[in-house]
Amino acid sequence: MEKISLSHIKVRKGKVEIGFEAAGAAGAVWLVDDVELVRE
């Protein structure tokens, strides 16, 4: 399992938009689970 942390994400009008991009072979699968936002 890998944990990635991002700081200082801008929230506007109570909304945030995040995206995930993965490089891999054609037809590869990348599973994302348990995305969490924590107020600093």
N, C-alpha and C positions, 0 to 999 in steps of 0.2 A: 504494500500500500504506500502511496506517495501523498504527501501533504504539501499543498501550495498555499502560500499566504500572500495577499496583496494588501497594501496599506493605502490609505488616502483615496478611497473610491468615492467619487462624487455622487451624492444623492440629491435629486432635484424633485421637488414637489412630492416627496415621499416615495419616489420610484428610482430604481437603479437598473441598468442594463449591463449584463456581462455576457461574454461569448467565449467559446472554447474552440480552439483550432488544433488539429493534430496532423502531423505528417506521417504517412505510412504507406504501405503497399495498397494497391487497388483492392477493394473488397474487405480490407481490414476493419475490425470493430474496436471501438474505444468506448468503454463503459464509464459513466460518471455517476457517482452516488454521493449523497450526503453533502450537498453544497450548503454552506452556512455563512450568514452575514452577522458580524458582531460589531456593535457600536463601540467606538473607542472613546 
